[in-house]
Each structure stands twice: as structure tokens, then as C-alpha cells.
Amino acid sequence: MNNELEELLDPADFGLRVGPMDKFVAEMIQSDPELRAIRNDFLRNLAGELATMKLSYQESNLKLLKERAHAMRGSAGNYGFTDLFNWATAMEQEISRDARPEVIADLMQQLHCFGPRSPKSKKTTDKLA
């Protein structure tokens, strides 16, 4: 794959937005073809990761759900996806601390906010600079 020619994917197409504090990260990704390719891979794989998290919740596999939330937290933070980072942080912390079923269920309900969007369902979001 020629990273220099790869188009930068729009996070809004995946239910994500780049927070105002993450402009530096956005500029780095915009200017670095390798970072752009890695971030695009994250976005392309997001639906599968979210499906794994949903399945682990349905199977009451909190260990796997916590592991996936931890990985999601790191990636989302690295790419400037503040909302997804905050969600993953809350999930990981809840499982680590109390693992209250009602809180985990509420967090899982929020998961629908993230993932691939069709152009018609796309929300207005911040775009990368």
C-alpha cells in the first residue's frame, strides 16, 4: 500500500469527532502518511472491535470486555477521539472497580453512538484540520 496516496478518512463517518484539545494530533496525522494509514486502519476495524465488545458483554465475559475497552481507550486517545476515549475509560474503570451490572448496561447502550455511519445518518461533527 502506498501510504502517501491514502486518503484521510473522516472520523464523522464512524460516529467519532476530534475534540478541540486534539488539534495537534490531527495535524500530525494529516501530515504523516504512516500515521494516517494506521489511524485509517483503526477506523476501518472499529466496527469489528465494537462487535467483539458487544459479544463479550452478551456472553458476560467482563474480562474480555475490559481488555477490549483498555485497547480501545489507548487507540482512541492516541488518535484524538475524545468521546470514544472517555467511554472506554469509563467502561474499563467500572469493570475494574465495582462491575455494577446497571452501569455496564448503561455504558453498553451508549456504544451505538460509535461505528460506521451511512451518509444519511452522519451527525455534524468536528473534522480534522
Disulfide bonds with the S-S distance in Angstrom:
none
